[in-house]
Amino acid sequence: MKLAVSGKGGVGKTTVTALLAQVYADAGRDVLAVDADPAPCLAEALGFPRELRAQLSPISEMDALIEERTGAKPGTVGGFFTLNPRVDDLPDRFSVLHRGVRLLEMGAVDMGGSGCICPESAMLHTLFTHLLFRKDDILLLDMYAGVEHLGRATVDFVDAMLVVVEPSRRSLTTAAQIKKLAADIGLKRLWLVGNKIRGEEDSAFLKQETPGIPILGFLPAHPGVQDADRLGIAVHDHVPLLREAAQQMTQTLSERLQQDKTS
C-alpha cells in the first residue's frame, strides 16, 4: 500500500504520518516512511533516538552524491547532466530503522520558478519515481502541500492521498487546491483526515465544509502532542487516544480501498 499524506503547513500531517507508520509497523507490516517535507521532522514525531537521527540527512542536501550520480554540481544552471541517475540503492543505504519503521529523508528543492530543471530536482524526481515502483509493503510519503512529486506516469501507483486538515477555512482552502492539483494528474482516491478536533462542533464543521473530499476519520486535539515533542518520544506511545484513532483509521482505509477495488 502506498499512501501520500499532504496538507497545509501546521495542520499536523507529520503527526498523522508518524501515527499511521507506527500502527502499521506494530501490526507486523514492513513500513518505509519517506519525509519529503522541506523541513524534515518525521524522525522526531516517530521518536527515533538521537543517535539514529544523527545518521539521517536529506538526499537533496547530499551535494557529493548528487554530483556523482548526475554528473553536475548542485546549484549549477545549464550544462549537461543525467536526468535519470541511479537511485535504486539510496532507500536502503540512507534510511534508518527503528521499531519496524524504516525512515528516509528525501528533502526538497526550491525550484526557483516553474520549469526549472537542475541536478537536485532530477535526482529527487527519479528517486520518487523509484520509490513508487518499489514493492514495499507499506510506503508512507509525508509531503508538503501539493502534488509536485507526483506525475501522470506514477499516480497509478499511489493507492490514496490523505489530505490532513484542521477545523479552519484556511486549511480547507488548501485541501481544495490539493484536490484540484490531484485531479489534474488523475489522482482520484483522496480522503480527508480531520486533525486537532476539539469536539462535535469541529467535526460537524469539517463534514459540512469539506471541498468534496470524503472524510476518513478524525484525530482529537490533545496537549500530549506537544508534550511528546518536548520529551522526544513518539506521539504514538505518549497519547493512547490518538493511537487508537489512528488504528481505526487504518481499518477504515483498508475497507474503503477494498470497496473501490470491487466496485
C-alpha positions as a Python dict, from the first residue, in 0.01 Angstrom:
ca = {
    (1, 'M'): (0, 0, 0),
    (2, 'K'): (133, 341, -99),
    (3, 'L'): (-10, 647, 74),
    (4, 'A'): (77, 1014, 22),
    (5, 'V'): (-1, 1250, 311),
    (6, 'S'): (-42, 1618, 233),
    (7, 'G'): (-198, 1932, 377),
    (8, 'K'): (-141, 2293, 472),
    (9, 'G'): (166, 2360, 685),
    (10, 'G'): (98, 2326, 1056),
    (11, 'V'): (-213, 2108, 1035),
    (12, 'G'): (-28, 1805, 1173),
    (13, 'K'): (35, 1591, 866),
    (14, 'T'): (371, 1473, 1005),
    (15, 'T'): (198, 1367, 1327),
    (16, 'V'): (-61, 1177, 1123),
    (17, 'T'): (210, 1011, 912),
    (18, 'A'): (402, 906, 1224),
    (19, 'L'): (90, 762, 1388),
    (20, 'L'): (-4, 560, 1081),
    (21, 'A'): (353, 437, 1028),
    (22, 'Q'): (382, 302, 1382),
    (23, 'V'): (34, 149, 1376),
    (24, 'Y'): (120, -42, 1058),
    (25, 'A'): (460, -146, 1198),
    (26, 'D'): (305, -270, 1522),
    (27, 'A'): (65, -478, 1311),
    (28, 'G'): (365, -656, 1161),
    (29, 'R'): (378, -470, 831),
    (30, 'D'): (706, -365, 670),
    (31, 'V'): (696, 15, 664),
    (32, 'L'): (902, 263, 465),
    (33, 'A'): (828, 623, 567),
    (34, 'V'): (963, 899, 344),
    (35, 'D'): (996, 1254, 472),
    (36, 'A'): (958, 1473, 164),
    (37, 'D'): (898, 1794, 356),
    (38, 'P'): (1140, 2087, 305),
    (39, 'A'): (1198, 2087, 683),
    (40, 'P'): (1214, 1717, 778),
    (41, 'C'): (1083, 1634, 1125),
    (42, 'L'): (923, 1292, 1086),
    (43, 'A'): (1208, 1128, 1278),
    (44, 'E'): (1120, 1330, 1587),
    (45, 'A'): (749, 1253, 1554),
    (46, 'L'): (834, 882, 1537),
    (47, 'G'): (1054, 909, 1846),
    (48, 'F'): (1374, 798, 1672),
    (49, 'P'): (1668, 805, 1916),
    (50, 'R'): (1918, 1087, 1881),
    (51, 'E'): (2192, 854, 1752),
    (52, 'L'): (1970, 733, 1468),
    (53, 'R'): (1854, 1084, 1380),
    (54, 'A'): (2222, 1180, 1350),
    (55, 'Q'): (2259, 924, 1072),
    (56, 'L'): (1984, 1085, 865),
    (57, 'S'): (2042, 1351, 604),
    (58, 'P'): (1807, 1469, 328),
    (59, 'I'): (1907, 1329, -12),
    (60, 'S'): (1853, 1675, -161),
    (61, 'E'): (2141, 1810, 52),
    (62, 'M'): (2395, 1541, -43),
    (63, 'D'): (2589, 1751, -291),
    (64, 'A'): (2869, 1500, -348),
    (65, 'L'): (2623, 1217, -410),
    (66, 'I'): (2413, 1426, -647),
    (67, 'E'): (2722, 1528, -845),
    (68, 'E'): (2842, 1167, -858),
    (69, 'R'): (2509, 1036, -988),
    (70, 'T'): (2407, 1322, -1219),
    (71, 'G'): (2747, 1445, -1335),
    (72, 'A'): (2679, 1805, -1234),
    (73, 'K'): (2724, 2011, -919),
    (74, 'P'): (2406, 2105, -733),
    (75, 'G'): (2312, 2469, -779),
    (76, 'T'): (2454, 2487, -1129),
    (77, 'V'): (2248, 2608, -1423),
    (78, 'G'): (2298, 2495, -1779),
    (79, 'G'): (2536, 2228, -1900),
    (80, 'F'): (2472, 1858, -1929),
    (81, 'F'): (2374, 1614, -1655),
    (82, 'T'): (2196, 1281, -1623),
    (83, 'L'): (1820, 1317, -1598),
    (84, 'N'): (1771, 959, -1477),
    (85, 'P'): (2055, 893, -1232),
    (86, 'R'): (2091, 564, -1049),
    (87, 'V'): (1889, 573, -726),
    (88, 'D'): (1792, 211, -658),
    (89, 'D'): (2045, 176, -373),
    (90, 'L'): (1954, 500, -194),
    (91, 'P'): (1646, 393, 12),
    (92, 'D'): (1834, 111, 185),
    (93, 'R'): (2169, 290, 201),
    (94, 'F'): (2049, 616, 356),
    (95, 'S'): (1749, 509, 564),
    (96, 'V'): (1746, 409, 930),
    (97, 'L'): (1526, 155, 1106),
    (98, 'H'): (1355, 190, 1444),
    (99, 'R'): (1073, -23, 1586),
    (100, 'G'): (975, -161, 1247),
    (101, 'V'): (968, 174, 1065),
    (102, 'R'): (1237, 244, 805),
    (103, 'L'): (1277, 618, 754),
    (104, 'L'): (1428, 804, 459),
    (105, 'E'): (1466, 1182, 441),
    (106, 'M'): (1428, 1297, 84),
    (107, 'G'): (1412, 1672, 141),
    (108, 'A'): (1301, 1920, -120),
    (109, 'V'): (1443, 2153, -381),
    (110, 'D'): (1350, 2518, -419),
    (111, 'M'): (1255, 2508, -786),
    (112, 'G'): (1301, 2883, -830),
    (113, 'G'): (1020, 2908, -1078),
    (114, 'S'): (823, 2666, -1292),
    (115, 'G'): (1007, 2456, -1543),
    (116, 'C'): (1339, 2463, -1357),
    (117, 'I'): (1549, 2152, -1417),
    (118, 'C'): (1859, 2111, -1206),
    (119, 'P'): (2069, 1816, -1084),
    (120, 'E'): (1892, 1819, -745),
    (121, 'S'): (1543, 1808, -897),
    (122, 'A'): (1645, 1535, -1141),
    (123, 'M'): (1777, 1327, -852),
    (124, 'L'): (1466, 1370, -638),
    (125, 'H'): (1224, 1310, -924),
    (126, 'T'): (1399, 987, -1018),
    (127, 'L'): (1415, 876, -655),
    (128, 'F'): (1047, 949, -600),
    (129, 'T'): (951, 751, -910),
    (130, 'H'): (1170, 462, -794),
    (131, 'L'): (1000, 462, -452),
    (132, 'L'): (658, 431, -611),
    (133, 'F'): (771, 136, -823),
    (134, 'R'): (929, -50, -528),
    (135, 'K'): (735, -338, -382),
    (136, 'D'): (733, -214, -25),
    (137, 'D'): (455, -348, 196),
    (138, 'I'): (362, -4, 328),
    (139, 'L'): (501, 320, 180),
    (140, 'L'): (406, 645, 354),
    (141, 'L'): (504, 974, 190),
    (142, 'D'): (500, 1278, 418),
    (143, 'M'): (466, 1554, 159),
    (144, 'Y'): (424, 1929, 174),
    (145, 'A'): (106, 2093, 47),
    (146, 'G'): (63, 1989, -314),
    (147, 'V'): (133, 1703, -552),
    (148, 'E'): (457, 1831, -704),
    (149, 'H'): (635, 1498, -664),
    (150, 'L'): (358, 1303, -836),
    (151, 'G'): (303, 1281, -1211),
    (152, 'R'): (76, 1103, -1454),
    (153, 'A'): (334, 827, -1503),
    (154, 'T'): (337, 737, -1132),
    (155, 'V'): (-5, 834, -999),
    (156, 'D'): (-149, 486, -1058),
    (157, 'F'): (98, 351, -804),
    (158, 'V'): (-43, 569, -523),
    (159, 'D'): (-331, 391, -352),
    (160, 'A'): (-459, 710, -193),
    (161, 'M'): (-372, 1061, -81),
    (162, 'L'): (-469, 1163, 270),
    (163, 'V'): (-529, 1536, 299),
    (164, 'V'): (-488, 1649, 659),
    (165, 'V'): (-692, 1948, 771),
    (166, 'E'): (-773, 2123, 1094),
    (167, 'P'): (-1114, 2282, 1158),
    (168, 'S'): (-1033, 2608, 980),
    (169, 'R'): (-1130, 2756, 647),
    (170, 'R'): (-767, 2818, 555),
    (171, 'S'): (-675, 2452, 577),
    (172, 'L'): (-987, 2360, 379),
    (173, 'T'): (-889, 2610, 110),
    (174, 'T'): (-553, 2434, 81),
    (175, 'A'): (-735, 2099, 69),
    (176, 'A'): (-945, 2224, -222),
    (177, 'Q'): (-628, 2332, -405),
    (178, 'I'): (-471, 1990, -344),
    (179, 'K'): (-785, 1823, -477),
    (180, 'K'): (-766, 2026, -798),
    (181, 'L'): (-396, 1950, -848),
    (182, 'A'): (-460, 1582, -783),
    (183, 'A'): (-746, 1576, -1034),
    (184, 'D'): (-519, 1737, -1294),
    (185, 'I'): (-290, 1434, -1285),
    (186, 'G'): (-566, 1177, -1248),
    (187, 'L'): (-540, 1102, -876),
    (188, 'K'): (-896, 1041, -762),
    (189, 'R'): (-859, 848, -436),
    (190, 'L'): (-844, 1129, -179),
    (191, 'W'): (-962, 1120, 180),
    (192, 'L'): (-979, 1398, 435),
    (193, 'V'): (-830, 1349, 781),
    (194, 'G'): (-958, 1594, 1040),
    (195, 'N'): (-691, 1674, 1299),
    (196, 'K'): (-694, 1880, 1620),
    (197, 'I'): (-1066, 1817, 1671),
    (198, 'R'): (-1187, 1972, 1997),
    (199, 'G'): (-1541, 1840, 1988),
    (200, 'E'): (-1855, 1774, 1786),
    (201, 'E'): (-1868, 2135, 1661),
    (202, 'D'): (-1530, 2096, 1491),
    (203, 'S'): (-1612, 1763, 1329),
    (204, 'A'): (-1952, 1894, 1214),
    (205, 'F'): (-1781, 2196, 1059),
    (206, 'L'): (-1548, 1974, 853),
    (207, 'K'): (-1832, 1746, 746),
    (208, 'Q'): (-2028, 2048, 625),
    (209, 'E'): (-1742, 2238, 462),
    (210, 'T'): (-1534, 1958, 309),
    (211, 'P'): (-1441, 2052, -52),
    (212, 'G'): (-1593, 1734, -192),
    (213, 'I'): (-1335, 1506, -30),
    (214, 'P'): (-1479, 1215, 174),
    (215, 'I'): (-1372, 1207, 538),
    (216, 'L'): (-1161, 913, 653),
    (217, 'G'): (-1160, 997, 1021),
    (218, 'F'): (-1086, 1244, 1299),
    (219, 'L'): (-798, 1284, 1544),
    (220, 'P'): (-876, 1471, 1865),
    (221, 'A'): (-682, 1775, 1982),
    (222, 'H'): (-456, 1670, 2268),
    (223, 'P'): (-186, 1857, 2465),
    (224, 'G'): (13, 1534, 2474),
    (225, 'V'): (128, 1601, 2116),
    (226, 'Q'): (334, 1899, 2234),
    (227, 'D'): (445, 1709, 2545),
    (228, 'A'): (574, 1420, 2332),
    (229, 'D'): (769, 1663, 2117),
    (230, 'R'): (935, 1824, 2420),
    (231, 'L'): (1016, 1484, 2569),
    (232, 'G'): (1149, 1348, 2241),
    (233, 'I'): (920, 1046, 2235),
    (234, 'A'): (670, 916, 1982),
    (235, 'V'): (317, 1057, 1989),
    (236, 'H'): (201, 701, 1922),
    (237, 'D'): (332, 597, 2265),
    (238, 'H'): (251, 910, 2461),
    (239, 'V'): (-111, 964, 2358),
    (240, 'P'): (-312, 637, 2355),
    (241, 'L'): (-624, 823, 2239),
    (242, 'L'): (-450, 926, 1916),
    (243, 'R'): (-303, 579, 1869),
    (244, 'E'): (-649, 425, 1892),
    (245, 'A'): (-793, 678, 1647),
    (246, 'A'): (-510, 602, 1402),
    (247, 'Q'): (-574, 229, 1436),
    (248, 'Q'): (-938, 283, 1350),
    (249, 'M'): (-832, 498, 1055),
    (250, 'T'): (-614, 222, 907),
    (251, 'Q'): (-903, -23, 934),
    (252, 'T'): (-1143, 218, 765),
    (253, 'L'): (-890, 291, 492),
    (254, 'S'): (-840, -79, 422),
    (255, 'E'): (-1216, -129, 396),
    (256, 'R'): (-1265, 165, 162),
    (257, 'L'): (-979, 65, -66),
    (258, 'Q'): (-1122, -286, -84),
    (259, 'Q'): (-1463, -142, -172),
    (260, 'D'): (-1304, 64, -450),
    (261, 'K'): (-1140, -245, -597),
    (262, 'T'): (-1461, -444, -600),
    (263, 'S'): (-1690, -166, -724),
}
